[in-house]
């Protein structure tokens, strides 16, 4: 995979493709340095997240992009989990069971999906992987243990 950047000065950036190709496709998946990453283009902005949903490994490349509580999210096609594209937080609507009239409020479960940095240079799109040592739940779906389950024959 091609990379861009200086020696040891910062984490490497990996070439994803030409801007116009990704804009046209809207969503592109790439295997980058051991991670499955989804790069998407929405409303003039590129985003990159781990490709599989943190909850159950759902294929986020098949998810819709929607806005919830003013935050742009990708919605997992399997269980409809809403994941913010800026922070990787999972949003859900909560209600106070003691309230006479339920008033749903959007709440964050915290950061669950690893988000990566995207930059465009001279018409090419690059991703820099988020290498924070803090475990994020989507990290499980990037492990060899999980990949081994994908290779097992179905009964």
Backbone torsions as a table, in degrees:
resi	resn	phi	psi	omega
1	UNK	NA	140.6	179.7
2	UNK	-75.8	146.2	174.2
3	UNK	-133.5	164.4	-176.5
4	UNK	-137.2	146.5	176.3
5	UNK	132.5	169.2	-177.7
6	UNK	-82.8	166.7	-179.2
7	UNK	-73.8	123.6	173.5
8	UNK	54.1	4.6	-178.7
9	UNK	-82.4	-29.5	179.9
10	UNK	-159.4	165.0	178.5
11	UNK	-59.2	149.2	-178.6
12	UNK	-68.9	151.2	173.5
13	UNK	-107.7	136.4	-175.8
14	UNK	-107.9	131.4	179.1
15	UNK	-67.6	125.9	178.4
16	UNK	-97.5	-41.3	179.7
17	UNK	160.6	-171.9	178.8
18	UNK	-77.5	140.8	-179.3
19	UNK	-51.7	-50.8	-175.1
20	UNK	-62.4	-33.4	178.4
21	UNK	-67.7	-41.8	-179.2
22	UNK	-72.6	-39.3	176.6
23	UNK	-59.4	-43.6	-179.8
24	UNK	-65.9	-42.9	-177.1
25	UNK	-75.7	-26.8	-176.3
26	UNK	74.1	-42.0	-179.8
27	UNK	-138.4	135.1	179.4
28	UNK	-136.2	136.6	174.6
29	UNK	-108.8	141.8	179.6
30	UNK	-141.2	145.6	172.0
31	UNK	-95.2	110.6	-173.9
32	UNK	-120.5	113.9	174.2
33	UNK	47.3	46.1	177.2
34	UNK	88.5	4.1	-179.3
35	UNK	-123.2	141.6	170.9
36	UNK	-89.9	117.6	-173.9
37	UNK	-121.8	139.0	173.6
38	UNK	-103.6	122.9	174.8
39	UNK	-110.0	127.2	-179.2
40	UNK	-133.0	156.9	-179.4
41	UNK	-121.9	124.0	-179.1
42	UNK	-146.3	126.8	177.4
43	UNK	49.8	44.8	174.1
44	UNK	83.0	6.4	-177.1
45	UNK	-128.2	139.7	173.7
46	UNK	-91.9	144.0	176.5
47	UNK	-135.5	154.0	175.0
48	UNK	-139.9	132.2	179.9
49	UNK	-140.3	160.8	169.8
50	UNK	-57.0	139.7	-171.2
51	UNK	-69.7	-32.2	-176.7
52	UNK	-100.6	135.8	-179.7
53	UNK	-59.8	139.0	-178.2
54	UNK	-61.0	-27.8	-172.1
55	UNK	-73.3	-48.9	-173.9
56	UNK	-148.1	14.1	177.5
57	UNK	81.4	17.6	-180.0
58	UNK	-59.5	149.0	-177.5
59	UNK	-79.1	96.7	-176.0
60	UNK	-62.7	-20.9	178.1
61	UNK	-63.9	-17.3	176.8
62	UNK	-97.1	3.2	-178.7
63	UNK	-84.2	157.1	176.3
64	UNK	-89.3	154.1	174.9
65	UNK	-100.4	123.7	-179.1
66	UNK	-140.9	162.5	177.6
67	UNK	-105.9	132.0	177.1
68	UNK	-132.1	126.3	178.0
69	UNK	53.4	37.6	178.7
70	UNK	77.1	8.2	-178.8
71	UNK	-118.0	132.5	178.7
72	UNK	-74.6	128.4	-175.6
73	UNK	-132.4	155.5	166.3
74	UNK	-103.1	135.9	-177.3
75	UNK	-104.5	121.5	-179.4
76	UNK	-64.2	130.4	-177.6
77	UNK	-70.5	-17.9	-177.8
78	UNK	-82.0	-50.8	-173.9
79	UNK	-127.2	9.8	175.1
80	UNK	64.7	25.4	175.0
81	UNK	-66.9	139.4	-177.8
82	UNK	-105.1	117.3	-174.8
83	UNK	-117.5	122.8	-178.9
84	UNK	-69.4	139.8	-178.4
85	UNK	-79.7	-18.8	179.7
86	UNK	-85.6	-38.6	-173.9
87	UNK	-119.8	-16.1	-176.8
88	UNK	79.2	20.5	179.0
89	UNK	-81.9	149.9	173.4
90	UNK	-97.3	127.7	179.1
91	UNK	-105.3	144.1	173.8
92	UNK	-146.1	161.3	177.9
93	UNK	-98.1	127.4	179.4
94	UNK	-114.8	151.1	175.0
95	UNK	-130.1	150.3	176.0
96	UNK	-84.7	113.4	-176.9
97	UNK	-65.5	-18.0	179.5
98	UNK	-84.9	-12.9	-178.0
99	UNK	-72.1	137.6	178.5
100	UNK	-66.9	-37.8	176.5
101	UNK	-117.9	110.0	-178.4
102	UNK	-60.3	134.0	177.6
103	UNK	-125.9	91.1	-177.3
104	UNK	-58.5	137.1	-179.9
105	UNK	-126.6	136.2	177.5
106	UNK	-77.3	130.3	-178.1
107	UNK	-128.0	148.8	175.9
108	UNK	-98.8	137.4	172.1
109	UNK	-85.1	-3.2	-176.6
110	UNK	101.2	178.8	-179.0
111	UNK	-73.0	122.0	-177.4
112	UNK	-123.5	-24.9	-175.1
113	UNK	-114.8	131.9	179.3
114	UNK	-75.4	129.2	179.3
115	UNK	-106.9	140.4	-179.1
116	UNK	-117.7	163.2	-177.2
117	UNK	-92.4	135.1	177.6
118	UNK	-117.7	137.3	173.3
119	UNK	-139.7	153.0	178.8
120	UNK	-114.3	130.6	178.8
121	UNK	-133.1	117.1	176.5
122	UNK	50.2	43.4	176.5
123	UNK	84.8	-1.7	175.9
124	UNK	-106.3	146.4	-180.0
125	UNK	-108.7	129.9	-178.6
126	UNK	-121.8	149.1	173.9
127	UNK	-120.6	134.3	170.3
128	UNK	-108.4	121.2	-177.9
129	UNK	-69.4	142.0	174.6
130	UNK	-76.6	108.9	-175.8
131	UNK	-103.5	25.5	177.3
132	UNK	-57.4	134.8	-179.5
133	UNK	-73.4	-11.7	179.3
134	UNK	-67.9	126.7	179.9
135	UNK	-65.9	133.9	174.0
136	UNK	-121.5	140.1	-171.8
137	UNK	-55.7	-30.9	178.5
138	UNK	-67.9	-14.9	178.6
139	UNK	-60.0	-32.0	-178.9
140	UNK	-55.7	-38.5	-176.1
141	UNK	-77.8	4.4	176.1
142	UNK	-107.6	7.0	-175.5
143	UNK	-93.4	158.6	175.5
144	UNK	-65.0	-33.0	177.7
145	UNK	-57.7	-45.8	178.0
146	UNK	-68.7	-44.4	-178.2
147	UNK	-60.5	-32.1	178.0
148	UNK	-63.8	-33.1	178.4
149	UNK	-68.1	-28.7	178.9
150	UNK	-72.2	-28.4	-177.2
151	UNK	-85.6	-14.0	-179.4
152	UNK	-67.4	136.1	178.3
153	UNK	-67.6	142.5	177.7
154	UNK	-76.8	140.9	179.1
155	UNK	-90.8	NA	NA
